[in-house]
Amino acid sequence: MYQFEQPIYFYAFAVIPLLLLIYFWVLLWRRKAQKHFASKVMLEKLVPNRSVFKTTLKVITILLALSLLIVAIANPRLGSKMETIEREGIDIVFALDVSKSMLAKDIQPNRLDKSKQIINQIINKLKEDRIGIIGYAGSAFPQVPLTTDYNSAKLFLNNMHTDMVSSEGTAIAEAIDMANRFYTLNDNSSRVLILLSDGEDHEGGLDIVIEEAKNQGIRVIAVGVATERGAPIPIEENGVLQYYIRDNNNEQVISKLGVETMLKLANETNGAYISGANTKEVVDTVNEFLLDLDKTSYESQQYAEFTTYYQWFALLALLLVVLDSLFLNRKTNWLRRLNLFNEEGGNGK
Protein backbone atom coordinates (compact mmCIF):
# COMPACT_ATOMS: atom_id res chain seq x y z
CA MET A 1 0.00 0.00 0.00
CA TYR A 2 1.40 3.37 -1.04
CA GLN A 3 0.68 6.35 1.20
CA PHE A 4 2.04 9.65 2.52
CA GLU A 5 2.70 9.93 6.23
CA GLN A 6 2.11 13.71 6.34
CA PRO A 7 -0.23 14.59 3.42
CA ILE A 8 -1.05 17.93 5.05
CA TYR A 9 2.17 19.34 3.56
CA PHE A 10 0.63 19.04 0.08
CA TYR A 11 -1.09 22.36 0.84
CA ALA A 12 2.34 23.89 0.19
CA PHE A 13 1.79 23.22 -3.53
CA ALA A 14 -0.45 26.31 -3.49
CA VAL A 15 2.76 28.38 -3.36
CA ILE A 16 3.90 27.17 -6.80
CA PRO A 17 1.22 28.93 -8.95
CA LEU A 18 1.78 32.02 -6.81
CA LEU A 19 5.52 31.94 -7.61
CA LEU A 20 4.72 31.47 -11.31
CA LEU A 21 2.46 34.53 -11.27
CA ILE A 22 5.21 36.56 -9.60
CA TYR A 23 7.73 35.36 -12.21
CA PHE A 24 5.48 36.31 -15.15
CA TRP A 25 4.76 39.68 -13.55
CA VAL A 26 8.49 40.37 -13.14
CA LEU A 27 9.06 39.25 -16.75
CA LEU A 28 6.45 41.69 -18.07
CA TRP A 29 7.76 44.49 -15.86
CA ARG A 30 11.32 43.85 -17.10
CA ARG A 31 10.26 43.94 -20.74
CA LYS A 32 8.46 47.25 -20.27
CA ALA A 33 11.52 48.68 -18.52
CA GLN A 34 13.80 47.47 -21.33
CA LYS A 35 11.60 49.09 -23.97
CA HIS A 36 12.13 52.45 -22.27
CA PHE A 37 15.86 51.83 -22.26
CA ALA A 38 16.41 50.53 -25.81
CA SER A 39 14.66 48.86 -28.73
CA LYS A 40 14.78 45.08 -29.14
CA VAL A 41 17.36 45.28 -31.93
CA MET A 42 19.55 47.67 -29.94
CA LEU A 43 19.24 45.50 -26.84
CA GLU A 44 20.42 42.46 -28.79
CA LYS A 45 23.51 44.41 -29.85
CA LEU A 46 24.18 45.73 -26.34
CA VAL A 47 23.70 42.35 -24.67
CA PRO A 48 24.28 39.73 -27.40
CA ASN A 49 24.74 36.82 -24.99
CA ARG A 50 21.56 37.38 -22.96
CA SER A 51 19.36 34.26 -22.90
CA VAL A 52 15.65 34.46 -22.05
CA PHE A 53 15.35 30.69 -22.37
CA LYS A 54 17.97 30.11 -19.66
CA THR A 55 16.09 32.37 -17.21
CA THR A 56 12.86 30.46 -17.78
CA LEU A 57 14.70 27.14 -17.47
CA LYS A 58 16.17 28.20 -14.12
CA VAL A 59 12.71 29.08 -12.78
CA ILE A 60 11.24 25.75 -13.94
CA THR A 61 14.15 23.87 -12.34
CA ILE A 62 13.67 25.62 -8.99
CA LEU A 63 9.91 24.98 -9.02
CA LEU A 64 10.49 21.30 -9.79
CA ALA A 65 12.99 21.11 -6.93
CA LEU A 66 10.47 22.76 -4.60
CA SER A 67 7.77 20.27 -5.67
CA LEU A 68 10.05 17.32 -5.01
CA LEU A 69 10.97 18.77 -1.62
CA ILE A 70 7.29 19.04 -0.66
CA VAL A 71 6.76 15.39 -1.63
CA ALA A 72 9.82 14.43 0.43
CA ILE A 73 8.49 16.26 3.51
CA ALA A 74 5.12 14.47 3.09
CA ASN A 75 7.19 11.25 3.42
CA PRO A 76 5.97 8.78 0.76
CA ARG A 77 6.13 5.21 1.97
CA LEU A 78 5.13 1.73 0.86
CA GLY A 79 3.63 -0.93 3.12
CA SER A 80 4.91 -4.36 2.22
CA LYS A 81 2.91 -6.61 4.56
CA MET A 82 -0.53 -6.85 6.16
CA GLU A 83 -0.79 -7.73 9.84
CA THR A 84 -3.65 -8.16 12.30
CA ILE A 85 -3.49 -5.89 15.32
CA GLU A 86 -5.42 -6.16 18.59
CA ARG A 87 -6.96 -2.84 19.60
CA GLU A 88 -9.14 -1.59 22.41
CA GLY A 89 -11.67 1.13 21.94
CA ILE A 90 -15.26 2.31 21.76
CA ASP A 91 -17.58 2.33 18.74
CA ILE A 92 -18.65 5.94 18.22
CA VAL A 93 -21.13 7.07 15.56
CA PHE A 94 -21.64 10.75 14.79
CA ALA A 95 -25.09 11.69 13.47
CA LEU A 96 -24.93 15.12 11.84
CA ASP A 97 -28.04 17.13 11.04
CA VAL A 98 -27.67 18.57 7.51
CA SER A 99 -31.17 20.07 7.21
CA LYS A 100 -31.57 23.65 5.99
CA SER A 101 -32.21 24.86 9.57
CA MET A 102 -28.54 24.12 10.31
CA LEU A 103 -27.64 27.16 8.17
CA ALA A 104 -29.02 29.50 10.85
CA LYS A 105 -26.36 31.73 12.38
CA ASP A 106 -27.46 32.02 16.01
CA ILE A 107 -24.27 30.00 16.62
CA GLN A 108 -21.29 31.22 14.60
CA PRO A 109 -20.24 30.73 11.87
CA ASN A 110 -23.47 28.71 11.48
CA ARG A 111 -24.91 25.62 13.11
CA LEU A 112 -23.58 23.18 10.50
CA ASP A 113 -20.01 24.53 10.44
CA LYS A 114 -19.99 24.66 14.24
CA SER A 115 -21.06 20.99 14.35
CA LYS A 116 -18.24 20.04 11.98
CA GLN A 117 -15.74 21.89 14.18
CA ILE A 118 -16.97 19.99 17.23
CA ILE A 119 -16.75 16.59 15.51
CA ASN A 120 -13.25 17.34 14.19
CA GLN A 121 -12.05 18.32 17.65
CA ILE A 122 -13.56 15.21 19.23
CA ILE A 123 -11.91 12.97 16.62
CA ASN A 124 -8.56 14.67 17.27
CA LYS A 125 -8.76 13.49 20.89
CA LEU A 126 -9.51 9.86 20.02
CA LYS A 127 -6.87 7.13 19.72
CA GLU A 128 -8.00 3.60 18.90
CA ASP A 129 -11.78 4.05 18.92
CA ARG A 130 -13.75 3.23 15.79
CA ILE A 131 -15.88 6.02 14.36
CA GLY A 132 -18.70 6.23 11.84
CA ILE A 133 -20.65 9.17 10.43
CA ILE A 134 -24.32 9.47 9.49
CA GLY A 135 -25.96 12.46 7.83
CA TYR A 136 -29.65 13.16 8.02
CA ALA A 137 -32.32 15.68 7.12
CA GLY A 138 -35.70 14.47 5.77
CA SER A 139 -34.03 11.05 5.61
CA ALA A 140 -30.81 9.52 6.90
CA PHE A 141 -27.84 8.22 4.93
CA PRO A 142 -24.54 6.51 5.89
CA GLN A 143 -21.52 8.70 5.21
CA VAL A 144 -18.62 6.77 6.80
CA PRO A 145 -18.83 3.16 8.14
CA LEU A 146 -17.06 2.25 11.37
CA THR A 147 -13.34 2.82 10.81
CA THR A 148 -10.11 3.83 12.52
CA ASP A 149 -9.05 5.89 9.51
CA TYR A 150 -9.66 9.29 11.10
CA ASN A 151 -8.18 11.32 8.24
CA SER A 152 -10.56 9.81 5.69
CA ALA A 153 -13.50 10.26 8.05
CA LYS A 154 -12.71 13.95 8.51
CA LEU A 155 -12.36 14.38 4.75
CA PHE A 156 -15.90 13.03 4.20
CA LEU A 157 -17.19 15.04 7.16
CA ASN A 158 -15.90 18.35 5.82
CA ASN A 159 -17.62 17.71 2.47
CA MET A 160 -21.06 17.31 4.03
CA HIS A 161 -23.60 20.05 3.21
CA THR A 162 -27.31 20.83 3.31
CA ASP A 163 -27.94 19.82 -0.33
CA MET A 164 -26.98 16.17 0.26
CA VAL A 165 -30.59 15.19 1.03
CA SER A 166 -33.35 16.27 -1.34
CA SER A 167 -36.18 15.72 1.14
CA GLU A 168 -36.75 18.54 3.62
CA GLY A 169 -37.24 18.02 7.34
CA THR A 170 -35.32 16.54 10.26
CA ALA A 171 -35.70 12.79 10.72
CA ILE A 172 -33.91 12.23 14.03
CA ALA A 173 -35.64 8.87 14.54
CA GLU A 174 -34.39 7.58 11.17
CA ALA A 175 -30.84 8.70 12.01
CA ILE A 176 -30.93 6.80 15.31
CA ASP A 177 -32.39 3.74 13.59
CA MET A 178 -29.54 3.77 11.07
CA ALA A 179 -27.01 4.17 13.90
CA ASN A 180 -28.49 1.07 15.55
CA ARG A 181 -27.44 -0.91 12.46
CA PHE A 182 -23.89 0.50 12.49
CA TYR A 183 -22.96 -1.47 15.63
CA THR A 184 -23.67 -5.00 14.40
CA LEU A 185 -19.95 -5.68 13.74
CA ASN A 186 -19.23 -6.30 17.42
CA ASP A 187 -21.99 -7.33 19.82
CA ASN A 188 -19.86 -6.65 22.90
CA SER A 189 -18.59 -3.18 22.02
CA SER A 190 -19.25 -0.06 24.08
CA ARG A 191 -21.53 2.01 21.88
CA VAL A 192 -21.99 5.76 21.78
CA LEU A 193 -24.07 7.86 19.41
CA ILE A 194 -23.11 11.54 19.31
CA LEU A 195 -26.00 13.38 17.70
CA LEU A 196 -25.46 17.00 16.68
CA SER A 197 -28.62 18.90 15.80
CA ASP A 198 -30.78 21.92 16.56
CA GLY A 199 -33.28 19.43 18.00
CA GLU A 200 -36.11 20.12 15.58
CA ASP A 201 -37.86 16.83 14.81
CA HIS A 202 -40.39 16.90 11.98
CA GLU A 203 -40.92 13.16 11.52
CA GLY A 204 -41.66 11.76 15.00
CA GLY A 205 -41.34 8.08 15.96
CA LEU A 206 -38.63 8.70 18.55
CA ASP A 207 -39.99 6.43 21.26
CA ILE A 208 -39.61 3.24 19.20
CA VAL A 209 -36.01 3.87 18.10
CA ILE A 210 -35.00 5.05 21.58
CA GLU A 211 -36.23 1.72 22.94
CA GLU A 212 -34.19 -0.12 20.29
CA ALA A 213 -31.11 1.94 21.16
CA LYS A 214 -31.55 1.10 24.85
CA ASN A 215 -31.85 -2.61 24.03
CA GLN A 216 -28.55 -2.46 22.12
CA GLY A 217 -26.81 -0.57 24.92
CA ILE A 218 -26.35 2.58 22.82
CA ARG A 219 -25.84 5.73 24.85
CA VAL A 220 -26.72 8.99 23.15
CA ILE A 221 -24.77 12.20 23.64
CA ALA A 222 -27.08 14.92 22.31
CA VAL A 223 -25.31 18.15 21.34
CA GLY A 224 -27.74 21.03 20.88
CA VAL A 225 -26.23 23.29 18.21
CA ALA A 226 -28.72 26.16 18.35
CA THR A 227 -30.17 28.70 20.79
CA GLU A 228 -33.63 28.81 22.36
CA ARG A 229 -34.10 32.32 20.97
CA GLY A 230 -33.48 30.96 17.47
CA ALA A 231 -32.63 32.66 14.18
CA PRO A 232 -33.93 32.91 10.59
CA ILE A 233 -32.64 30.42 8.01
CA PRO A 234 -30.56 32.15 5.31
CA ILE A 235 -30.12 30.82 1.79
CA GLU A 236 -26.82 32.01 0.35
CA GLU A 237 -25.09 31.69 -3.00
CA ASN A 238 -21.30 32.11 -3.16
CA GLY A 239 -21.42 33.64 0.31
CA VAL A 240 -24.04 36.24 -0.67
CA LEU A 241 -27.43 36.23 1.06
CA GLN A 242 -30.27 35.56 -1.38
CA TYR A 243 -33.27 35.29 0.94
CA TYR A 244 -34.57 33.87 4.23
CA ILE A 245 -36.80 30.79 4.24
CA ARG A 246 -40.51 31.57 4.73
CA ASP A 247 -43.49 29.37 5.55
CA ASN A 248 -46.75 28.92 3.62
CA ASN A 249 -48.09 32.17 5.11
CA ASN A 250 -45.02 34.04 3.84
CA GLU A 251 -43.82 34.49 7.40
CA GLN A 252 -40.11 34.32 8.04
CA VAL A 253 -39.23 30.97 9.65
CA ILE A 254 -37.39 31.24 12.98
CA SER A 255 -35.59 28.01 13.82
CA LYS A 256 -35.12 27.39 17.55
CA LEU A 257 -33.41 24.79 19.71
CA GLY A 258 -35.66 21.80 20.44
CA VAL A 259 -34.12 21.18 23.83
CA GLU A 260 -36.93 18.83 24.96
CA THR A 261 -36.14 16.38 22.18
CA MET A 262 -32.41 16.45 22.92
CA LEU A 263 -32.94 15.94 26.67
CA LYS A 264 -35.31 13.03 25.97
CA LEU A 265 -32.67 11.29 23.84
CA ALA A 266 -29.95 11.77 26.45
CA ASN A 267 -31.94 10.90 29.58
CA GLU A 268 -33.69 7.78 28.26
CA THR A 269 -30.45 6.23 26.92
CA ASN A 270 -28.36 7.07 30.01
CA GLY A 271 -26.34 9.50 27.89
CA ALA A 272 -25.74 13.24 28.21
CA TYR A 273 -27.01 16.53 26.84
CA ILE A 274 -24.48 19.26 26.01
CA SER A 275 -24.96 22.76 24.68
CA GLY A 276 -22.96 23.17 21.46
CA ALA A 277 -22.21 26.87 21.94
CA ASN A 278 -18.69 26.26 23.30
CA THR A 279 -16.56 23.78 21.32
CA LYS A 280 -14.01 23.20 24.10
CA GLU A 281 -16.74 22.52 26.64
CA VAL A 282 -18.35 19.94 24.35
CA VAL A 283 -15.03 18.19 23.62
CA ASP A 284 -14.05 18.06 27.31
CA THR A 285 -17.46 16.74 28.36
CA VAL A 286 -17.42 14.05 25.65
CA ASN A 287 -13.89 12.99 26.66
CA GLU A 288 -14.92 12.63 30.31
CA PHE A 289 -17.97 10.63 29.26
CA LEU A 290 -15.90 8.26 27.10
CA LEU A 291 -13.32 7.72 29.84
CA ASP A 292 -16.00 6.16 32.05
CA LEU A 293 -16.88 3.54 29.42
CA ASP A 294 -15.25 0.13 29.09
CA LYS A 295 -12.91 -0.37 26.16
CA THR A 296 -13.64 -3.38 23.95
CA SER A 297 -11.01 -5.47 22.19
CA TYR A 298 -11.28 -5.92 18.44
CA GLU A 299 -9.04 -6.93 15.58
CA SER A 300 -8.05 -4.74 12.67
CA GLN A 301 -5.78 -5.30 9.71
CA GLN A 302 -3.29 -2.74 8.52
CA TYR A 303 -0.14 -2.52 6.43
CA ALA A 304 3.10 -2.83 8.36
CA GLU A 305 6.82 -2.68 7.61
CA PHE A 306 6.57 0.59 5.72
CA THR A 307 9.58 1.56 3.63
CA THR A 308 10.09 5.31 3.29
CA TYR A 309 11.22 6.94 0.04
CA TYR A 310 11.53 10.59 1.02
CA GLN A 311 15.32 10.48 0.58
CA TRP A 312 15.03 9.88 -3.19
CA PHE A 313 12.81 12.91 -3.67
CA ALA A 314 15.09 15.01 -1.46
CA LEU A 315 18.13 13.86 -3.47
CA LEU A 316 16.46 14.75 -6.78
CA ALA A 317 15.54 18.17 -5.37
CA LEU A 318 19.16 18.73 -4.34
CA LEU A 319 20.42 17.69 -7.79
CA LEU A 320 18.04 20.14 -9.46
CA VAL A 321 19.27 22.95 -7.19
CA VAL A 322 22.87 22.11 -8.12
CA LEU A 323 21.89 21.95 -11.80
CA ASP A 324 20.18 25.33 -11.51
CA SER A 325 23.38 26.89 -10.16
CA LEU A 326 25.20 25.68 -13.30
CA PHE A 327 22.75 27.43 -15.63
CA LEU A 328 24.11 30.85 -16.56
CA ASN A 329 21.92 33.66 -17.87
CA ARG A 330 23.97 33.95 -21.05
CA LYS A 331 23.70 31.89 -24.23
CA THR A 332 25.66 28.66 -24.58
CA ASN A 333 28.33 29.07 -27.29
CA TRP A 334 28.46 25.44 -28.42
CA LEU A 335 24.68 25.42 -28.92
CA ARG A 336 24.90 28.62 -30.97
CA ARG A 337 27.57 27.07 -33.15
CA LEU A 338 25.27 24.14 -33.95
CA ASN A 339 22.88 26.65 -35.56
CA LEU A 340 19.97 24.22 -35.29
CA PHE A 341 17.48 26.72 -36.68
CA ASN A 342 19.67 27.95 -39.55
CA GLU A 343 19.80 31.49 -38.18
CA GLU A 344 22.10 34.15 -39.60
CA GLY A 345 25.17 34.67 -37.56
CA GLY A 346 25.51 30.96 -36.76
CA ASN A 347 28.90 29.22 -36.35
CA GLY A 348 29.92 31.86 -33.84
CA LYS A 349 29.54 34.77 -36.26
GIZIDA-V669542 format. One record per pair of residues at least 12 apart in sequence whose ideal C-beta (glycine too) atoms are under 10 Angstrom apart, sorted by the first residue. I is the first residue (numbers start at 0). J is the second residue. If there is no record, write none. Layout:
i=[I/I]
j=[J/J]
This chain:
i=[0/0/0/0/0/0/0/0/0/1/1/1/1/1/1/1/2/2/2/2/2/2/2/2/3/3/3/3/3/3/3/4/4/4/4/4/4/4/4/5/5/5/5/5/6/6/6/6/7/7/7/8/8/8/8/8/8/8/9/9/9/9/10/11/11/11/11/11/11/11/12/12/12/12/14/14/14/14/15/15/15/15/15/16/18/18/18/18/19/19/19/21/22/22/22/22/22/22/23/25/25/26/26/26/26/29/29/30/33/33/46/46/47/47/47/47/48/48/48/48/48/48/48/49/49/49/50/50/50/50/50/50/50/50/51/51/52/52/52/52/53/53/53/53/53/53/54/54/56/56/56/57/57/57/57/57/57/57/58/59/59/60/60/60/60/60/60/60/60/60/61/61/61/61/62/63/63/63/63/63/63/64/64/64/64/64/64/64/64/64/64/65/65/65/66/66/66/66/67/67/67/67/67/67/67/67/67/67/68/68/68/68/68/68/68/68/69/69/70/70/70/70/70/70/70/71/71/71/71/71/71/71/71/71/71/71/72/72/72/73/73/74/74/74/74/74/74/75/75/75/75/75/75/75/76/76/76/76/76/76/77/77/77/77/77/77/78/78/78/78/78/78/79/79/79/79/79/80/80/80/80/80/81/81/81/81/81/82/82/82/82/82/82/83/83/83/83/83/84/84/84/84/84/84/84/84/85/85/85/85/85/86/86/86/86/86/86/86/86/86/86/86/86/87/87/87/87/87/87/87/87/88/88/88/88/88/88/88/88/88/88/88/88/88/88/88/88/89/89/89/89/89/89/89/89/89/89/89/89/89/89/89/90/90/90/90/90/90/90/90/90/90/90/90/90/90/90/90/90/91/91/91/91/91/91/91/91/91/91/91/91/91/91/91/91/91/91/91/91/92/92/92/92/92/92/92/92/92/92/92/92/92/92/92/92/92/92/92/92/92/92/92/92/93/93/93/93/93/93/93/93/93/93/93/93/93/93/93/93/93/93/93/93/93/93/93/94/94/94/94/94/94/94/94/94/94/94/94/94/94/94/94/94/94/94/94/94/94/95/95/95/95/95/95/95/95/95/95/95/95/95/95/95/95/95/95/95/95/95/96/96/96/96/96/96/96/96/96/96/96/96/96/96/96/96/96/96/96/96/97/97/97/97/97/97/97/97/97/97/97/97/97/97/97/97/97/98/98/98/98/98/98/98/98/98/98/98/98/98/98/98/98/98/98/98/99/99/99/99/99/99/99/99/99/99/99/99/99/99/99/100/100/100/100/100/100/100/100/100/100/100/100/100/100/100/100/100/100/100/100/101/101/101/101/101/101/101/101/101/101/101/101/101/101/102/102/102/102/102/102/102/102/102/102/103/103/103/103/103/103/103/103/103/103/103/103/103/103/103/104/104/104/104/105/105/105/105/105/105/105/105/105/105/105/105/105/105/106/106/106/106/106/106/106/106/106/106/106/107/109/109/109/109/109/109/110/110/110/110/110/110/110/110/110/110/110/110/111/111/111/111/111/111/112/112/113/113/113/113/113/113/113/113/114/114/114/114/114/114/114/114/114/114/115/115/115/115/115/115/116/116/116/116/116/117/117/117/117/117/117/117/117/117/117/117/117/117/118/118/118/118/118/118/118/118/118/118/118/118/119/119/119/119/119/119/119/120/120/120/120/120/120/120/121/121/121/121/121/121/121/121/121/121/122/122/122/122/122/122/123/123/123/124/124/124/124/124/125/125/125/125/125/126/126/127/127/127/127/128/128/128/128/128/128/128/128/128/128/129/129/129/129/129/129/129/129/129/129/129/129/129/129/130/130/130/130/130/130/130/130/130/130/130/130/131/131/131/131/131/131/131/131/131/131/131/132/132/132/132/132/132/132/132/132/132/133/133/133/133/133/133/133/133/133/134/134/134/134/134/134/134/134/134/135/135/135/135/135/135/135/135/135/135/135/135/135/135/135/136/136/136/136/136/136/136/136/136/136/136/136/136/137/137/137/137/137/137/137/137/137/137/138/138/138/138/138/138/138/138/138/139/139/139/139/139/139/139/139/139/139/140/140/140/140/140/141/141/141/141/142/142/142/142/142/143/143/143/143/144/144/145/145/145/145/145/145/145/146/147/147/147/148/161/161/166/167/167/168/168/168/168/169/169/169/169/169/169/169/169/169/169/170/170/170/170/170/171/171/171/171/171/171/171/171/171/171/171/171/171/171/171/171/171/172/172/172/172/172/172/172/172/172/173/173/173/174/174/174/174/174/175/175/175/175/175/175/175/175/175/175/175/175/175/176/176/176/176/176/177/178/178/178/178/178/178/178/178/178/178/178/179/179/179/179/179/179/179/180/180/181/182/182/182/182/183/184/185/185/185/185/186/186/186/187/187/187/187/187/188/188/188/188/188/188/188/189/189/189/189/189/189/189/189/189/190/190/190/190/190/190/190/190/190/191/191/191/191/191/191/191/191/191/191/191/191/192/192/192/192/192/192/192/192/192/192/193/193/193/193/193/193/193/193/193/193/193/193/194/194/194/194/194/194/194/194/194/194/195/195/195/195/195/195/195/195/195/196/196/196/196/196/196/196/196/196/196/196/197/197/197/197/197/197/197/197/197/197/197/197/197/197/198/198/198/198/198/198/198/198/198/198/198/198/198/198/198/198/198/198/199/199/199/199/199/199/199/200/200/200/200/200/200/205/205/205/205/206/206/208/209/209/209/209/209/210/210/212/212/212/212/213/213/213/215/216/216/217/217/217/218/218/218/218/218/218/218/219/219/219/219/219/219/219/219/219/219/219/220/220/220/220/220/220/220/220/220/220/220/220/220/221/221/221/221/221/221/221/221/221/221/221/221/221/221/222/222/222/222/222/222/222/222/222/222/223/223/223/223/223/223/223/223/223/223/223/223/223/224/224/224/224/224/224/224/225/225/225/225/225/225/225/225/225/226/226/226/226/226/226/226/227/227/227/227/228/228/228/229/229/229/229/229/230/230/230/230/230/231/231/231/231/231/231/231/232/232/232/232/232/232/256/256/258/258/261/261/261/270/271/271/271/271/272/273/273/332/333/335/335/336]
j=[76/77/78/79/80/81/301/302/305/75/76/77/78/302/305/308/73/74/75/76/77/78/302/305/70/72/73/74/75/76/309/72/73/74/75/76/305/307/309/72/73/74/75/309/73/74/75/150/72/73/150/68/69/70/71/72/73/74/69/70/72/73/69/65/66/68/69/70/72/73/65/66/69/70/62/65/66/69/62/63/65/66/69/62/58/61/62/65/58/59/62/58/54/55/58/59/61/62/58/54/58/51/54/55/58/51/54/51/46/49/328/329/329/330/335/344/327/328/329/330/331/332/335/328/329/330/326/327/328/329/330/331/334/335/328/330/326/330/331/334/326/327/328/329/330/331/326/328/322/323/326/322/323/324/325/326/327/328/323/319/323/318/319/320/321/322/323/324/325/326/316/319/320/323/319/315/316/319/320/322/323/313/315/316/317/318/319/320/321/322/323/316/319/320/312/315/316/319/311/312/313/314/315/316/317/318/319/320/309/312/313/315/316/317/319/320/312/316/308/309/311/312/313/315/316/307/308/309/310/311/312/313/314/315/316/317/309/312/313/309/312/305/307/308/309/310/312/305/306/307/308/309/311/312/302/305/306/307/308/309/302/304/305/306/307/308/301/302/303/304/305/306/302/303/304/305/306/301/302/303/304/305/300/301/302/303/304/299/300/301/302/303/304/298/299/300/301/303/127/147/297/298/299/300/301/303/127/296/297/298/299/126/127/128/129/147/294/295/296/297/298/299/301/126/127/128/293/294/295/296/297/125/126/127/128/129/130/147/188/189/289/292/294/295/296/297/299/125/127/128/129/130/188/189/190/191/218/289/292/293/294/295/128/129/130/131/145/181/182/184/185/188/189/190/191/192/217/295/297/121/122/125/128/129/130/131/132/145/181/188/189/190/191/192/193/220/285/289/292/129/130/131/132/133/141/143/144/145/174/175/177/178/179/180/181/182/190/191/192/193/194/217/219/114/115/117/118/121/122/130/131/132/133/134/142/143/152/156/178/191/192/193/194/195/220/222/131/132/133/134/135/139/142/171/173/174/175/177/178/181/192/193/194/195/196/219/221/222/111/114/115/117/118/132/133/134/135/136/142/156/159/163/174/193/194/195/196/222/224/110/111/114/134/135/136/161/169/170/171/174/194/195/196/197/198/199/222/224/225/111/114/133/134/135/136/139/140/142/159/160/161/162/163/164/169/196/110/111/134/135/136/137/161/164/166/167/168/169/170/196/197/199/201/232/254/111/136/137/161/162/164/167/168/169/232/233/234/244/252/254/136/161/167/168/169/196/197/198/199/201/225/229/230/232/244/252/253/254/255/257/113/114/136/160/161/169/195/196/197/199/224/225/232/254/160/161/230/231/232/233/234/235/244/254/197/224/225/226/229/230/231/232/233/243/244/252/253/254/255/230/231/232/233/197/224/225/226/227/228/229/230/231/253/254/255/256/276/197/223/224/225/226/230/256/274/275/276/277/276/161/224/230/232/233/235/195/196/197/223/224/225/226/230/232/254/256/275/159/160/161/195/197/224/157/224/195/222/224/225/275/276/278/281/156/159/195/196/197/222/224/275/278/281/153/156/157/158/159/195/224/275/278/281/282/193/195/222/224/273/275/277/278/279/280/281/282/285/130/132/152/153/156/157/159/193/195/222/281/282/149/152/153/156/157/278/282/278/279/281/282/283/285/286/193/195/220/222/278/281/282/285/286/289/149/150/152/153/156/282/149/153/282/282/283/285/286/289/147/149/285/286/289/147/149/147/294/297/299/145/147/149/188/189/191/289/292/294/295/144/145/146/147/148/152/181/182/184/185/188/295/297/299/143/144/145/146/147/148/149/152/153/156/191/193/143/144/145/146/152/177/178/181/182/184/192/144/145/146/152/153/155/156/159/181/193/173/174/175/177/178/180/181/192/194/155/156/159/160/161/163/164/174/177/163/164/168/169/170/171/172/173/174/175/177/178/194/196/202/161/162/163/164/165/166/167/168/169/170/173/174/201/164/165/166/167/168/169/170/173/201/202/164/165/166/168/170/173/174/177/202/164/170/171/172/173/174/175/176/177/178/163/164/173/174/177/177/178/180/181/155/156/158/159/163/155/156/159/181/181/184/181/182/183/184/185/188/297/299/297/299/301/301/232/234/202/201/244/199/200/201/202/196/197/198/199/200/201/202/254/257/260/200/201/202/203/204/194/196/198/199/200/201/202/203/204/205/208/209/221/257/260/261/264/200/202/203/204/205/206/207/208/209/202/204/208/192/194/196/202/208/192/194/204/205/207/208/209/211/212/217/219/264/268/204/207/208/211/212/208/190/191/192/193/194/208/211/212/215/217/219/192/208/211/212/214/215/217/211/215/217/212/215/216/217/215/297/295/296/297/298/215/216/295/216/293/295/296/297/216/292/293/294/295/296/297/216/217/218/289/291/292/293/294/295/212/215/216/217/218/219/268/292/295/216/217/218/219/220/268/270/271/285/288/289/292/212/215/217/218/219/220/221/264/268/270/218/219/220/221/222/270/271/273/281/285/288/289/219/220/221/222/223/260/261/264/265/270/220/221/222/223/224/261/273/275/281/221/222/223/224/225/256/257/260/261/264/275/223/224/225/226/229/230/254/255/256/257/258/260/261/275/221/222/223/224/225/227/254/255/256/257/258/259/260/261/262/263/264/272/225/229/254/255/256/257/260/257/259/260/261/263/264/260/263/264/267/263/267/264/263/264/266/267/268/267/268/264/267/268/270/267/268/269/268/268/269/268/269/270/265/268/269/270/271/288/292/261/263/264/265/266/267/268/269/270/271/272/261/264/265/268/270/271/272/273/281/284/285/288/289/258/260/261/262/263/264/265/266/268/270/271/272/273/275/261/265/271/272/273/274/275/281/284/285/256/257/258/260/261/262/265/272/273/274/275/276/281/256/261/273/274/275/276/281/254/255/256/257/258/261/274/275/276/254/255/256/258/274/275/276/255/256/257/258/253/255/256/252/253/254/255/256/243/252/253/254/255/243/244/245/251/252/253/254/244/245/251/252/253/254/274/275/272/274/273/274/275/288/284/285/287/288/284/285/288/347/347/347/348/348]
